[in-house]
Amino acid sequence: MIHVHVDQVRNINTVVVNSNMGNINLPKPENKIIRKKEELPKLKAGYVRCVHFTSKDLAEEIAKTGLDYSKQSFLWSTARGWANESEVDFTSQDSRFQGEHIRIVVFDITFAETKLHNTLSTAPGCISPDHIIGIINPNE
């Protein structure tokens, strides 16, 4: 039996696995993106469900590369989050985020991570694509 351990993510497309046979580069498994609000998984205890409104094209790019909020400094300057799944709001009153071209990127992060992403001295500036669970069309 060979035991493998993932040491690091070298980039978003490759995972480096360290085993007793040396380092092996493996393709990163694709993150399944949910397309319908009703099919989103239940929010796990200790997690926050976050939404980010953007264009259809940018939403697909965010699913691949993650949500870069570095120019805004804090996650909550570009996304909203709820600890109670029943309160999640998939609507926007902002006219920039209405119409057929709009998509909602949905991601779940732990409550502790929300503190990290919303403190200026610790905010890394990006949400990993691994956290993204859905891209929802608010018009459907």
C-alpha positions as CSV (number, residue, x, y, z in Angstrom):
1,M,0.0,0.0,0.0
2,I,1.3,3.5,-0.9
3,H,0.3,6.4,1.4
4,V,0.2,9.7,-0.3
5,H,0.0,13.2,1.3
6,V,-0.8,16.4,-0.5
7,D,2.1,18.8,0.4
8,Q,1.1,21.9,-1.5
9,V,-0.9,23.3,-4.3
10,R,1.7,24.5,-6.8
11,N,-0.9,26.3,-8.9
12,I,-4.6,26.0,-9.4
13,N,-4.2,23.2,-12.0
14,T,-1.7,20.9,-10.3
15,V,-1.4,19.2,-6.9
16,V,2.0,18.0,-5.8
17,V,1.8,14.6,-4.0
18,N,4.7,13.4,-1.9
19,S,4.8,9.6,-1.6
20,N,7.5,7.1,-0.8
21,M,8.1,7.0,-4.5
22,G,9.0,10.7,-4.8
23,N,7.0,13.8,-5.8
24,I,4.2,13.2,-8.3
25,N,2.3,16.0,-10.1
26,L,-1.3,15.2,-10.5
27,P,-4.1,17.2,-12.1
28,K,-6.3,18.9,-9.6
29,P,-9.8,17.4,-9.4
30,E,-12.5,19.7,-10.9
31,N,-14.7,21.5,-8.4
32,K,-18.3,20.7,-9.3
33,I,-20.2,24.0,-9.8
34,I,-23.9,24.0,-8.9
35,R,-26.0,26.0,-11.4
36,K,-29.4,26.0,-9.7
37,K,-30.1,27.6,-6.3
38,E,-32.3,24.6,-5.2
39,E,-29.4,22.2,-5.8
40,L,-26.9,24.0,-3.5
41,P,-25.8,21.8,-0.6
42,K,-27.0,22.4,2.9
43,L,-24.7,24.9,4.8
44,K,-22.5,23.1,7.2
45,A,-22.4,24.1,10.9
46,G,-19.6,26.7,11.5
47,Y,-19.7,27.9,7.9
48,V,-20.9,31.1,6.2
49,R,-22.6,31.1,2.8
50,C,-21.3,34.0,0.8
51,V,-22.6,35.5,-2.5
52,H,-20.8,37.8,-5.0
53,F,-22.7,39.4,-7.9
54,T,-20.8,39.7,-11.2
55,S,-21.1,39.2,-14.9
56,K,-21.6,35.8,-16.5
57,D,-18.1,35.8,-18.0
58,L,-16.3,36.9,-14.8
59,A,-18.2,34.4,-12.8
60,E,-16.8,31.5,-14.9
61,E,-13.3,33.0,-14.5
62,I,-13.8,33.3,-10.7
63,A,-14.7,29.6,-10.6
64,K,-11.3,28.8,-12.1
65,T,-9.1,31.3,-10.4
66,G,-10.9,32.3,-7.2
67,L,-12.4,35.6,-6.1
68,D,-9.8,38.4,-6.0
69,Y,-10.9,41.1,-3.6
70,S,-7.4,42.6,-3.1
71,K,-8.3,46.0,-4.5
72,Q,-11.2,46.2,-2.1
73,S,-9.1,45.2,1.0
74,F,-11.9,43.3,2.7
75,L,-14.1,40.4,1.5
76,W,-17.3,42.1,2.7
77,S,-16.6,45.0,0.4
78,T,-17.5,42.8,-2.6
79,A,-19.5,39.9,-1.1
80,R,-22.2,39.3,1.5
81,G,-22.5,36.4,3.9
82,W,-24.9,34.6,6.1
83,A,-24.5,32.0,8.8
84,N,-28.2,31.1,8.6
85,E,-28.9,29.4,5.3
86,S,-32.6,30.4,5.3
87,E,-31.6,34.1,5.3
88,V,-29.3,34.0,2.3
89,D,-30.4,36.7,-0.2
90,F,-29.9,36.0,-3.9
91,T,-31.2,39.4,-4.9
92,S,-29.7,42.8,-5.4
93,Q,-31.3,46.3,-5.4
94,D,-28.2,47.6,-7.2
95,S,-29.1,48.2,-10.9
96,R,-25.6,47.2,-12.0
97,F,-26.4,43.7,-10.8
98,Q,-29.7,43.1,-12.5
99,G,-30.4,41.6,-15.9
100,E,-29.7,38.5,-17.9
101,H,-25.9,39.0,-17.9
102,I,-25.6,38.8,-14.1
103,R,-24.5,35.7,-12.2
104,I,-24.1,35.1,-8.4
105,V,-20.9,33.3,-7.3
106,V,-21.7,31.2,-4.2
107,F,-19.0,30.1,-1.8
108,D,-18.9,28.6,1.7
109,I,-16.1,29.5,4.1
110,T,-15.7,28.8,7.8
111,F,-16.7,31.5,10.3
112,A,-13.0,31.8,11.3
113,E,-12.1,32.4,7.6
114,T,-14.6,35.3,7.5
115,K,-12.6,37.0,10.3
116,L,-9.3,36.4,8.3
117,H,-10.7,37.8,5.1
118,N,-12.2,40.9,6.8
119,T,-9.2,42.0,8.9
120,L,-6.9,44.4,7.0
121,S,-3.7,42.9,8.5
122,T,-4.6,39.3,7.7
123,A,-6.8,39.5,4.6
124,P,-5.1,37.4,1.8
125,G,-7.1,39.2,-0.9
126,C,-8.5,36.1,-2.6
127,I,-11.0,33.3,-1.9
128,S,-9.7,30.0,-3.3
129,P,-11.7,28.4,-6.1
130,D,-12.0,25.4,-3.9
131,H,-14.6,27.2,-1.8
132,I,-16.8,28.1,-4.7
133,I,-19.8,25.8,-4.9
134,G,-22.1,27.5,-7.3
135,I,-22.8,30.0,-10.1
136,I,-26.4,31.0,-10.0
137,N,-28.5,32.9,-12.5
138,P,-30.7,35.1,-10.3
139,N,-33.3,35.4,-13.1
140,E,-34.1,31.6,-13.0
